[in-house]
Amino acid sequence: MSIAPHCPRGLNPNYFVRGTGPGIVCLHCSTGSVRQWKALAERLENRYTVAGFDLYGYGDSPRWINQKMLTLADEACLLEPLLEKIEGKVTLIGHSYGGAVALASAKQYRQYVRSIVVYEPVLFGLLFESLFNSVISEEISQVKRRVERYLSDGLYGSAAKLFIDYWSGDGSFEHLPEHHKDKIASEMPKVLMDFNAVFSRDLSPSDLAGLNCPVLLMYGLNSPAASQQVAHLLSEKLPNVEMRGLLGMGHMGPVTHRDQINDVIENYLDRTCQILGC
């Protein structure tokens, strides 16, 4: 039986499961894949059951072909096969878009979630709740509009360059290998779907207030203002949150500073498992 009745049957996401012990489910950022979390899995598999999957349109998971707009709840449906496979409650770990999906999944499957670890979950819809955030919300809205315009003109490479340089700094896209540039360019239509999903207000303040499980919320002190501000807004709305701003890191901290982030995650998992008795 489907845990969430609205989820379609027969979903076939690509995922891995390795190790034994308390369950962990890892969610990658836009244009990423399950490979983002394999180093963490290798580190933890002797003590935890670690799973990761490719979100819609990335890696080897199916594309979103439904005519309706993709939502974070739709992405969360991909977790069902993993939740059925892993025994007991899980910790959801997510970066950027994957962090937004992790929070939506915790709302959808809260009875199966032990704790949450997120790095800059990009719930940009929160920015539109107050005029105080108008400058920041306009900046990220302009990025989204420019991506949309480039795609409508067939300029997939320009859309990819804009997207990567916004998150990683000017010139970052040009330093990528050509095959990596081509891959990201081909994924930009899904990136626009991701933007639409996180600009919506699927998670209301009351939804976030209802997530009572422990949450580790990380952000980089060198990140764009939009993702930093979302982190601060979430810290005010989540009832059981531990927030950490990390020096010298930007939005792609889990990739550029992988070992340092994995140290923080491992320590948090061990500490919360000791407290919660998992």
C-alpha positions as CSV (number, residue, x, y, z in Angstrom):
1,M,0.0,0.0,0.0
2,S,1.3,3.5,-0.9
3,I,2.2,5.5,2.2
4,A,1.1,8.7,0.4
5,P,-2.1,7.9,-1.5
6,H,-1.5,10.6,-4.1
7,C,1.8,9.0,-5.2
8,P,1.6,7.2,-8.6
9,R,2.3,3.4,-8.6
10,G,5.2,1.8,-10.4
11,L,7.8,4.5,-9.7
12,N,11.3,3.2,-10.6
13,P,13.9,5.6,-9.3
14,N,17.6,4.7,-9.5
15,Y,19.0,4.3,-6.0
16,F,21.7,2.5,-4.0
17,V,21.5,0.9,-0.5
18,R,24.6,-0.2,1.4
19,G,25.6,-1.0,4.9
20,T,23.6,-2.1,8.1
21,G,22.2,-0.1,11.0
22,P,20.0,2.9,11.4
23,G,18.7,4.2,8.1
24,I,19.9,7.3,6.2
25,V,18.5,8.6,2.9
26,C,20.6,11.1,0.9
27,L,19.2,13.6,-1.6
28,H,21.4,15.4,-4.1
29,C,21.3,19.0,-5.5
30,S,20.1,20.0,-8.9
31,T,22.2,18.6,-11.7
32,G,23.7,16.1,-9.2
33,S,23.1,12.4,-8.8
34,V,23.6,9.6,-6.2
35,R,27.3,9.9,-6.7
36,Q,27.3,13.1,-4.6
37,W,26.8,11.0,-1.4
38,K,28.9,7.9,-2.1
39,A,31.9,9.1,-0.1
40,L,29.5,9.6,2.9
41,A,28.1,6.2,2.3
42,E,31.5,4.6,2.3
43,R,32.4,6.4,5.5
44,L,29.2,5.3,7.3
45,E,28.2,1.9,5.9
46,N,29.9,-0.1,8.7
47,R,27.4,1.5,11.2
48,Y,24.4,2.8,9.2
49,T,22.2,1.7,6.3
50,V,22.9,4.4,3.8
51,A,20.7,5.0,0.7
52,G,20.7,7.6,-2.0
53,F,18.7,8.0,-5.2
54,D,18.5,10.0,-8.3
55,L,15.8,12.6,-8.3
56,Y,13.5,13.0,-11.3
57,G,15.4,13.7,-14.5
58,Y,18.9,13.1,-13.0
59,G,21.3,10.2,-13.1
60,D,19.4,7.1,-14.1
61,S,16.0,8.0,-12.7
62,P,13.0,8.6,-15.1
63,R,12.2,12.1,-16.3
64,W,9.1,13.9,-15.2
65,I,6.7,13.6,-18.2
66,N,3.4,14.6,-16.5
67,Q,1.8,17.7,-17.9
68,K,1.2,19.2,-14.4
69,M,3.9,21.2,-12.7
70,L,6.3,19.1,-10.7
71,T,6.1,19.7,-7.0
72,L,8.3,18.9,-4.0
73,A,5.6,16.4,-3.0
74,D,6.0,14.6,-6.3
75,E,9.8,14.3,-5.7
76,A,9.1,13.0,-2.2
77,C,7.1,10.2,-3.7
78,L,10.3,8.7,-5.0
79,L,11.2,7.9,-1.4
80,E,8.5,5.2,-1.0
81,P,10.6,2.3,-2.4
82,L,13.4,3.2,0.0
83,L,11.2,3.7,3.0
84,E,9.7,0.2,2.3
85,K,13.1,-1.3,2.0
86,I,14.9,0.3,5.0
87,E,13.8,-1.0,8.4
88,G,12.9,1.6,11.0
89,K,13.0,5.4,10.9
90,V,15.5,7.2,8.7
91,T,17.5,10.4,8.8
92,L,17.0,12.5,5.6
93,I,20.1,14.3,4.3
94,G,19.8,16.8,1.5
95,H,21.7,19.6,-0.2
96,S,20.1,22.6,-2.0
97,Y,17.2,21.2,-4.0
98,G,17.6,17.9,-2.3
99,G,17.4,19.7,1.0
100,A,14.0,21.2,0.0
101,V,12.9,17.7,-1.1
102,A,14.1,16.3,2.3
103,L,11.9,18.8,4.2
104,A,8.9,18.1,2.0
105,S,9.5,14.4,2.5
106,A,9.6,14.8,6.2
107,K,6.2,16.5,6.1
108,Q,4.8,13.7,3.8
109,Y,6.3,10.8,5.7
110,R,6.9,12.2,9.2
111,Q,6.1,9.0,10.9
112,Y,9.1,7.4,9.2
113,V,11.6,10.2,9.8
114,R,14.0,10.2,12.8
115,S,16.0,13.4,12.0
116,I,16.9,15.7,9.2
117,V,20.3,17.1,8.0
118,V,20.2,19.8,5.3
119,Y,22.7,22.2,3.7
120,E,21.0,25.3,2.3
121,P,17.6,23.9,1.4
122,V,16.4,26.3,-1.3
123,L,12.8,26.9,-0.3
124,F,12.7,30.3,-2.1
125,G,8.9,30.6,-1.6
126,L,9.7,31.6,2.0
127,L,11.3,34.8,0.7
128,F,8.0,36.1,-0.6
129,E,6.3,36.1,2.8
130,S,7.8,39.5,3.8
131,L,8.6,42.8,2.0
132,F,11.8,42.8,4.1
133,N,13.2,40.1,1.7
134,S,12.1,41.9,-1.5
135,V,15.6,42.7,-2.8
136,I,16.8,39.2,-2.2
137,S,13.7,37.6,-3.7
138,E,14.0,39.8,-6.8
139,E,17.6,38.7,-7.3
140,I,16.8,35.0,-7.3
141,S,13.6,35.6,-9.3
142,Q,15.7,37.3,-11.9
143,V,18.0,34.3,-12.1
144,K,15.0,32.1,-12.7
145,R,13.6,34.4,-15.3
146,R,16.9,34.5,-17.2
147,V,17.2,30.7,-17.2
148,E,13.6,30.5,-18.5
149,R,14.3,33.0,-21.2
150,Y,17.5,31.3,-22.3
151,L,15.7,27.9,-22.5
152,S,12.9,29.4,-24.5
153,D,15.5,30.7,-27.0
154,G,17.2,27.3,-27.2
155,L,20.3,28.6,-25.5
156,Y,20.8,25.7,-23.1
157,G,24.6,26.4,-22.7
158,S,23.9,30.0,-21.7
159,A,21.3,28.8,-19.1
160,A,23.8,26.3,-17.7
161,K,26.5,29.0,-17.4
162,L,24.2,31.4,-15.6
163,F,23.1,28.7,-13.2
164,I,26.5,27.4,-12.3
165,D,28.2,30.8,-12.1
166,Y,25.4,32.0,-9.8
167,W,25.9,29.2,-7.3
168,S,29.7,28.7,-7.7
169,G,31.1,32.1,-8.7
170,D,31.8,33.8,-12.0
171,G,33.9,31.7,-14.4
172,S,33.1,28.4,-12.7
173,F,31.2,27.0,-15.7
174,E,34.1,27.7,-18.1
175,H,36.5,25.7,-16.0
176,L,34.4,22.6,-16.2
177,P,35.3,19.7,-18.7
178,E,33.3,20.0,-21.9
179,H,31.4,16.7,-21.3
180,H,30.3,18.1,-17.9
181,K,29.2,21.4,-19.5
182,D,27.1,19.4,-22.1
183,K,25.6,17.3,-19.3
184,I,24.5,20.3,-17.3
185,A,23.2,22.1,-20.4
186,S,21.0,19.0,-21.2
187,E,19.6,19.0,-17.6
188,M,18.6,22.7,-17.6
189,P,14.9,22.0,-18.4
190,K,14.7,19.9,-15.2
191,V,16.5,22.7,-13.3
192,L,13.7,25.1,-14.4
193,M,11.2,22.6,-13.0
194,D,13.2,22.5,-9.8
195,F,13.1,26.3,-9.6
196,N,9.3,26.2,-10.1
197,A,8.9,23.7,-7.3
198,V,11.0,25.6,-4.8
199,F,9.3,28.9,-5.7
200,S,5.9,27.5,-4.8
201,R,4.7,27.5,-1.2
202,D,4.1,23.8,-0.8
203,L,5.6,24.0,2.7
204,S,3.7,26.5,4.8
205,P,5.0,27.9,8.1
206,S,2.6,25.6,9.9
207,D,4.0,22.6,8.0
208,L,7.5,23.6,9.1
209,A,6.4,24.2,12.7
210,G,5.0,20.7,12.7
211,L,8.4,19.1,11.9
212,N,9.3,18.2,15.5
213,C,12.2,15.9,14.8
214,P,15.8,17.2,15.3
215,V,17.1,19.2,12.3
216,L,20.7,20.2,11.5
217,L,20.6,23.2,9.2
218,M,23.9,24.2,7.6
219,Y,24.7,27.1,5.3
220,G,27.9,28.6,3.9
221,L,28.9,32.1,4.9
222,N,30.1,32.8,1.3
223,S,26.9,31.7,-0.2
224,P,24.4,33.9,-2.2
225,A,22.1,36.0,-0.1
226,A,19.0,34.1,-1.2
227,S,20.1,30.7,0.2
228,Q,21.5,32.2,3.4
229,Q,18.3,34.1,4.1
230,V,16.2,31.0,3.5
231,A,18.4,29.2,6.1
232,H,17.8,32.0,8.6
233,L,14.0,32.0,7.9
234,L,13.9,28.2,8.4
235,S,15.8,28.5,11.7
236,E,12.9,30.7,12.9
237,K,10.2,28.3,11.8
238,L,11.6,24.8,12.6
239,P,11.0,24.0,16.3
240,N,13.9,21.7,16.9
241,V,16.7,23.1,14.8
242,E,20.5,23.4,15.3
243,M,21.9,25.9,12.8
244,R,25.5,26.3,11.7
245,G,27.1,28.9,9.5
246,L,30.3,27.6,8.0
247,L,33.3,29.8,7.3
248,G,34.9,29.7,3.9
249,M,32.1,27.8,2.2
250,G,29.6,28.6,-0.5
251,H,26.5,27.0,-1.7
252,M,28.3,24.0,-3.1
253,G,30.0,23.3,0.3
254,P,29.0,19.6,0.3
255,V,31.0,19.2,-2.9
256,T,33.9,21.6,-2.5
257,H,34.4,20.8,1.2
258,R,33.1,17.2,1.1
259,D,35.2,15.8,3.9
260,Q,34.6,18.7,6.3
261,I,30.8,18.5,5.7
262,N,30.8,14.7,6.1
263,D,32.6,15.1,9.4
264,V,29.9,17.4,10.7
265,I,27.2,15.0,9.4
266,E,28.8,12.0,11.0
267,N,29.2,13.7,14.3
268,Y,25.6,14.9,14.3
269,L,24.3,11.4,13.3
270,D,26.2,9.7,16.1
271,R,25.1,12.3,18.7
272,T,21.4,12.2,17.7
273,C,21.4,8.4,17.6
274,Q,22.8,8.3,21.1
275,I,20.1,10.7,22.3
276,L,17.2,9.1,20.4
277,G,18.4,5.6,21.0
278,C,18.6,4.4,17.4
